[in-house]
Structure formats: structure tokens, C-alpha cells
Amino acid sequence: MNTASEFQCRRENGGSQNHSTSPFSSHIVCGECGANYGHKVWHSNDKYRRLVWFCNKKYGKGAGDGLRCKTPHLTDDEVKAVFVGAMNAALQNKQEILDNCRTAVEFLTDTSQLESDLNKLEAERDVATELLRKCIDENAHAEISQEDYEAKYANLAARYEAAKDKCESMNEKILRRKLRANRIEAFFKTMETSDIITEFDEGLWNATVDTMTVYSKKKIVLKLKDGTEIEWHV
């Protein structure tokens, strides 16, 4: 799975109630309940028209006054300003971030132990498969008690399913590590060529931002794709 595929999965599973081409969709998170921020146009028919972002659960079904999150709404301009400020703070420590990226990629791409574990799991799965096949073949060609056969078959089938599940789980673990390494490598290349910014850059946002978690207007945490977190404010 590549970064684009992961991004698509993320958009489909993010839980946002608003479908948009905005780069902020599925990235702004409520620090109180963990839900995504969605957007809404306020004063759509007058001169005060503006696009605001707020917790999707804040005004959702069943959100009584006592249950609503207290996290603030943000305008597009405020989101952009937080990104510019937090990103510039991160760029002050660019070399440290790049060094951390190198270390992370080196660790994530070394899947030799996991591959070895996978080989053992696959061997067990193959043994279970062969035993199950022989059990079925024996039942077809020999006089055996059906009660004994069904008990033996159930045990071997359970063994096979357990082995298969472990193989799938290990394959997924290896894939997640490789995907994470690919994301960090892409992030590294972007950070390596980035300098202090004076205005919002959508391409830089897309390449570097994992989430922006809003706790209050005085505490907003920007999490970059390498795991770096920068606390900022509006």
C-alpha cells in the first residue's frame, strides 16, 4: 500500500461528517473527545460569511448542553496561522528531526526478525494444512468413526485457522512498518528542502501533517508524520 492508498483509506474511515476537498479534512481532531473536526459555512448569505471548523460531535445528535465538547471552532485562516507558526518552530530544529527520521527509517526497514518469525508461522500453517488434507483423505478412504473424524477434523481445522490468522497478522505488521517507513522517507525529503515559511503552503501541509489536535485556542498540537509534536496557539 502506498501513501496515496493510505490517505484514501484514512478519508474513508475518518468519521468526518463533511466530505470536502479541503486539505484540512480528517486532519483536525478534537482534543476533548477525539472526533474529527468538520466544517460549516456561517452567515452564508451576508457579508460576514466564513468557513469554520468545529468538533463533529459538538452539535451532533444527542449532544445536549452538558455533553458538548468545549473545544473552540477555528476559521480557515486560524488553522493556516497555527500551521505556519508550528512548522517554523519545527524547522528551527530541522537537523534533529532529520536525524530522528533516519533512525526511524533504519529501524522500520529492518524486518529481518519479523520475516524470520513469518517463515516459522508459514511452516506451521503448511503443516496444519497437510494434516487437515490427510484427515479428509483418510475419512474418504478408510472405515473410521464419524464421531472420531469430526473431533479430529475440528482440532486440525482450529490449528489451521490459528496458524493462518498468525500469518496474516504478521504480514500486516510487516506491511505497516514498511508503510510507516515510506511515509517518513517522504516526510524527510520534504523537510530536508524546507525553509522558514511566511505563508500557508498546502503542499507542505499535505506532505508533513498527520494531525492537528485542538484543546483550546491557547493549546493546539500539530503532529507531523514523523511523530514530532509541536504545541502552538491561535
C-alpha positions in Angstrom: 0.0 0.0 0.0 1.4 3.4 -0.9 0.9 6.7 0.8 -1.9 7.7 -1.6 -3.8 4.5 -0.8 -3.3 5.1 2.9 -4.6 8.6 2.6 -7.7 7.3 0.8 -8.4 4.7 3.5 -8.0 7.4 6.1 -10.5 9.7 4.4 -13.0 6.8 4.1 -12.6 5.8 7.8 -12.0 9.1 9.4 -15.6 9.5 10.6 -15.9 13.1 9.3 -19.5 14.1 8.5 -18.3 16.6 5.9 -16.9 15.5 2.5 -14.6 18.1 1.1 -11.6 18.7 -0.9 -10.1 20.9 1.8 -6.6 19.7 2.9 -7.8 20.1 6.5 -10.5 17.4 6.3 -9.8 14.4 8.5 -6.7 16.1 10.0 -8.1 18.4 12.6 -9.0 16.5 15.8 -11.0 17.4 19.0 -8.6 17.2 22.0 -11.6 16.5 24.3 -13.4 13.6 22.6 -11.1 12.6 19.8 -13.6 13.2 17.0 -12.6 14.8 13.7 -13.4 18.5 13.1 -15.9 19.2 10.3 -16.6 22.4 8.6 -19.6 24.6 8.1 -20.3 28.0 6.4 -21.6 30.6 8.8 -23.6 33.6 7.6 -23.6 32.1 4.1 -25.8 34.9 2.7 -24.3 38.0 4.1 -21.0 39.9 4.3 -19.9 38.0 7.4 -19.8 34.7 5.6 -16.9 32.5 6.7 -15.9 28.8 6.8 -15.4 27.5 10.3 -14.1 24.1 11.7 -15.6 22.5 14.8 -15.9 19.2 16.5 -18.3 17.0 14.6 -19.8 15.7 17.8 -20.4 19.2 19.2 -23.7 19.8 17.5 -24.4 16.2 16.6 -27.5 14.1 17.5 -27.8 13.7 21.3 -25.2 16.4 22.0 -27.0 18.2 24.9 -25.6 21.3 26.5 -24.0 19.2 29.2 -22.4 16.8 26.7 -21.0 19.2 24.1 -17.2 19.5 23.8 -15.8 22.8 25.0 -13.2 22.9 22.3 -13.3 26.1 20.1 -14.1 26.4 16.5 -11.4 27.6 14.1 -11.5 29.5 10.9 -9.5 28.5 7.9 -7.2 31.4 8.5 -6.6 30.4 12.1 -5.7 26.8 11.0 -3.3 28.2 8.5 -1.7 30.5 11.0 -1.2 27.7 13.5 0.4 25.6 10.8 2.8 28.3 9.8 3.8 29.1 13.4 4.2 25.5 14.5 6.0 24.5 11.3 8.5 27.3 11.7 9.1 26.2 15.2 9.8 22.7 13.9 12.1 24.0 11.3 14.2 25.6 14.0 15.1 22.0 15.0 15.2 20.6 11.4 18.5 18.7 11.8 17.3 16.9 14.9 14.1 15.9 13.1 16.1 14.7 10.1 18.3 12.7 12.4 15.3 11.1 14.1 13.8 10.3 10.7 17.0 8.5 9.6 17.0 6.4 12.9 13.3 5.6 12.5 13.6 4.5 8.9 16.6 2.4 9.7 14.6 0.6 12.4 11.4 0.2 10.4 13.1 -1.2 7.3 14.9 -3.8 9.2 12.2 -6.5 9.2 14.6 -9.5 9.2 13.4 -10.8 12.6 9.8 -10.4 11.6 10.5 -12.1 8.3 12.1 -15.0 10.2 9.1 -15.2 12.5 6.8 -15.2 9.5 8.7 -18.1 7.9 8.1 -20.2 11.1 4.5 -19.3 11.2 4.1 -20.2 7.5 5.8 -23.5 8.1 3.3 -24.3 10.9 0.4 -23.2 8.7 1.7 -25.6 5.9 1.9 -28.5 8.4 -1.6 -27.8 9.6 -2.8 -27.7 6.0 -1.2 -31.0 5.2 -2.6 -32.7 8.3 -6.1 -31.4 7.5 -5.8 -32.7 4.0 -4.7 -36.2 5.2 -7.6 -36.2 7.7 -10.1 -35.6 5.0 -8.4 -38.1 2.7 -8.4 -40.7 5.5 -12.1 -40.2 6.1 -12.8 -40.7 2.4 -10.9 -44.0 2.0 -10.9 -45.7 5.4 -13.5 -47.1 7.8 -13.4 -44.7 10.8 -15.9 -43.5 13.3 -17.5 -40.3 12.1 -17.5 -39.0 15.7 -13.7 -39.5 15.9 -13.3 -38.0 12.5 -15.3 -34.9 13.3 -13.4 -34.4 16.6 -10.1 -34.8 14.8 -11.1 -32.5 11.9 -12.3 -29.8 14.3 -9.0 -29.8 16.2 -7.0 -29.7 13.0 -9.2 -27.0 11.5 -8.8 -24.9 14.6 -5.0 -25.4 14.4 -5.0 -24.3 10.8 -7.2 -21.3 11.4 -4.9 -20.2 14.3 -1.8 -20.6 12.1 -3.4 -18.7 9.2 -4.5 -15.9 11.5 -1.0 -15.5 12.9 0.5 -15.4 9.4 -2.0 -12.7 8.3 -1.3 -10.7 11.5 2.5 -10.9 10.9 2.1 -9.9 7.3 0.1 -6.9 8.3 2.7 -5.9 10.9 5.5 -6.0 8.3 3.3 -4.1 5.8 2.5 -1.4 8.4 6.2 -1.0 9.2 7.1 -0.6 5.5 4.3 1.8 5.0 5.4 3.9 8.0 9.0 3.9 6.7 7.8 5.1 3.3 5.8 7.9 4.9 8.8 9.0 7.0 11.1 8.9 4.0 8.7 11.1 2.0 8.4 13.4 5.0 12.2 13.5 5.3 12.7 14.6 1.7 10.1 17.4 2.2 11.7 18.7 5.5 15.2 18.5 4.1 14.4 21.0 1.4 12.0 23.2 3.5 13.0 26.6 5.0 11.2 29.1 7.2 7.7 29.9 5.7 5.9 33.2 5.7 2.5 31.9 4.4 0.4 28.8 4.3 1.7 26.2 1.8 -0.9 23.5 1.0 1.7 21.2 -0.5 3.8 21.4 2.6 0.8 20.7 4.8 -0.2 17.6 2.8 3.4 16.3 2.9 4.1 16.9 6.6 1.0 17.0 8.8 -0.5 13.9 10.5 -3.0 15.6 12.8 -3.8 19.0 14.4 -5.4 18.4 17.8 -7.4 21.3 19.3 -7.6 21.6 23.1 -8.2 25.3 23.3 -7.2 28.3 21.3 -4.1 28.5 23.6 -3.2 24.9 23.1 -3.2 23.3 19.7 -0.8 20.4 19.0 0.5 19.8 15.4 1.7 16.3 14.9 4.0 15.7 12.0 4.3 12.5 10.0 7.5 11.5 11.8 5.7 11.7 15.1 7.1 15.1 16.1 4.6 17.2 18.1 4.6 21.0 18.3 2.3 22.9 20.7 1.1 26.2 19.3 -1.8 28.7 19.8 -4.1 31.0 17.8 
